[in-house]
Amino acid sequence: MASTIDLPRIKVCGVRDFADVEGALQLGLGAVGFVDHEDSVRHVESDAIRRVVRRLPKPVLSVIVMVDATRRHADSILLSTGARAVQLCGMERAVEWRDFELPILRRIPVGDGAEEELERWRGVATGFVLDHPHAPGGTGWAVDLERARELARLGPCLLAGGLDAENVERAVSIVRPWGVDASSRLESERGVKDARKVEAFVRAAAQALAAVHGKAT
């Protein structure tokens, strides 16, 4: 397991093109998520991921977002794209990922059984993504913030679920997470990122996290 120093403060998910995040890289964006799930409108092929990863500054963490992933497939796509972390959002079992050499983000649905799921992955995952319990992610639905606050106290967590530039400050002030993760509300149409919305979110998130933690990294 990697240390929390590898966990970014601000992540944008569902990226399909470098232009989606180019302007946000100077504003505090720390991680970029690429969806490897064919049922998602945000699914992106390995070749396209590789092209974006090659242009990202080295400190920016590139994350492959997967559902019901196998170790073999994870190893293959990481090798082919050059990405440096995975986010597991399905029925993966922690015991099968204990010796994985790269950072793991584990999605935790904010609902019943969340504490137990977090504990199963403690020591395996670098950090946790607190998201709405419906579907594997990217719904745009907000989580129960008070419930998320309870979970954020248990380990390094990125708050997700319907975040954008308008609501991230309130969400961060209530939950006090390690960081934040956004996707669907930063789009001009479903599955298509709006670079201006991405930049506005990253700017607002950096300010909100600085108010809680002193700085956003």
Secondary structure, DSSP 8 states (H G I E B T S, - for coil): ---GGGS-SEEE-S--SGGGTGGGGGTT--EEEEEE-TTSTTB--HHHHHHHHHHS-TTSEEEEEESS--HHHHHHHHHHH---EEEE-SS--GGGGTT-SS-EEEEEESSTTHHHHHHHHBTTBSEEEEE-SSSSS-------HHHHHHHHTTS-EEE-SS--TTTHHHHHHHH--SEEEE-GGGEEETTEE-HHHHHHHHHHHHHHHHHHHSS--
